[in-house]
Amino acid sequence: MASDRPKNEPAKTAAEAREERLKAALKANMARRKAQARARAKPETEQTED
C-alpha cells in the first residue's frame, strides 16, 4: 500500500500536505473541545466516577 490516492492524481506539494494535516488536526481539536464542553454542561448528578 504505497499510496491512498488514485494513480491519475498528481502528487501534493509540501504546502498542500501541510495544509491538509493542519485542517485534520483542527477538526479533531474542535470535536474534542465540543465534547468537553458538552460534558461540563451536564449536571453533576449524571457523571459517573471511574
Contacts in CASP RR format, 6 or more apart in sequence:
PFRMAT RR
TARGET T0000
AUTHOR 0000-0000-0000
METHOD contacts of the structure
MODEL  1
MASDRPKNEPAKTAAEAREERLKAALKANMARRKAQARARAKPETEQTED
12 20 0 8 1.000
39 47 0 8 1.000
END
